Amino acid sequence: MLFRIDTFEMEGTTVVQVKGQLVGEGVAELERALQGVKAPLVVDLAFLRTADAEGIKILRSIVEDGGELRNASPYVQLLLNREK
C-alpha cells in the first residue's frame, strides 16, 4: 500500500485516517478528500509512514485551518516540526 485515506464520523467529529506515504499524487488525493469535510476535523496519522515537502505543507495547513493532527509517529512529528 503506497497511500490510503479512510474517512468516518466518530462522536460528531470527522476523522480522516492517512495511511502509507503522503507523497506525489497522494497530496492531491488528500486535498480532494478534505473538500467539504465538516468541522471539527481530526486527521489520524498513526499509519502515516512518511511525507514529502508538499505532504507536510498540507498537514500544516490543516492545523492552521483549525483541524487537529493526532497519533503522528516521532518521525512524522519531526518532519512537521522542522523549519518551514
C-alpha positions in Angstrom: 0.0 0.0 0.0 1.5 3.3 -1.1 -1.3 5.5 0.2 -4.8 5.2 1.5 -7.4 7.6 3.0 -10.3 6.5 5.2 -12.9 9.0 6.4 -15.6 8.4 9.0 -17.6 10.1 11.7 -16.9 9.5 15.4 -18.8 11.3 18.2 -19.6 14.3 16.0 -16.1 14.6 14.6 -14.9 13.9 11.1 -11.9 11.6 11.3 -9.6 11.2 8.3 -7.0 8.4 8.6 -4.0 8.9 6.4 -2.0 5.7 5.7 1.2 4.9 3.9 3.3 7.6 2.2 1.9 11.1 1.7 3.9 11.9 -1.5 3.2 13.0 -5.0 -0.4 12.3 -6.2 -1.3 11.3 -2.6 -1.2 15.0 -1.6 -3.8 15.9 -4.3 -5.9 13.0 -3.2 -5.9 14.2 0.4 -6.8 17.7 -0.7 -9.8 16.2 -2.6 -10.8 14.1 0.4 -10.8 17.2 2.7 -13.1 19.3 0.4 -16.5 19.6 2.0 -15.5 17.8 5.2 -17.4 19.4 8.1 -15.7 20.6 11.3 -14.5 19.5 13.7 -11.8 17.7 11.8 -9.2 15.2 13.2 -6.5 13.8 10.9 -5.2 10.5 12.3 -1.6 9.9 11.3 -1.0 6.7 13.2 -0.4 4.8 10.0 1.4 7.5 8.0 5.0 6.3 7.3 6.4 9.4 5.6 5.5 12.6 3.8 7.3 14.8 1.2 7.5 18.6 1.5 4.1 19.0 -0.1 2.6 16.4 2.2 4.0 18.2 5.2 2.7 21.5 3.8 -0.9 20.2 3.6 -0.7 18.7 7.1 0.4 22.1 8.5 -2.4 23.9 6.6 -4.9 21.5 8.3 -3.7 22.8 11.7 -3.7 26.4 10.5 -7.3 26.0 9.4 -8.4 24.7 12.8 -8.0 20.9 12.3 -6.2 18.6 14.6 -3.4 16.1 13.9 -3.3 13.0 16.1 -1.1 10.0 16.6 1.9 11.1 14.5 4.9 8.9 14.8 8.1 10.5 16.2 9.5 10.6 12.6 6.4 12.4 11.2 6.4 14.7 14.2 10.0 15.6 13.4 9.0 16.4 9.8 6.2 18.6 11.0 8.3 20.5 13.5 11.2 21.2 11.0 11.5 24.8 9.9 9.1 25.8 7.2 
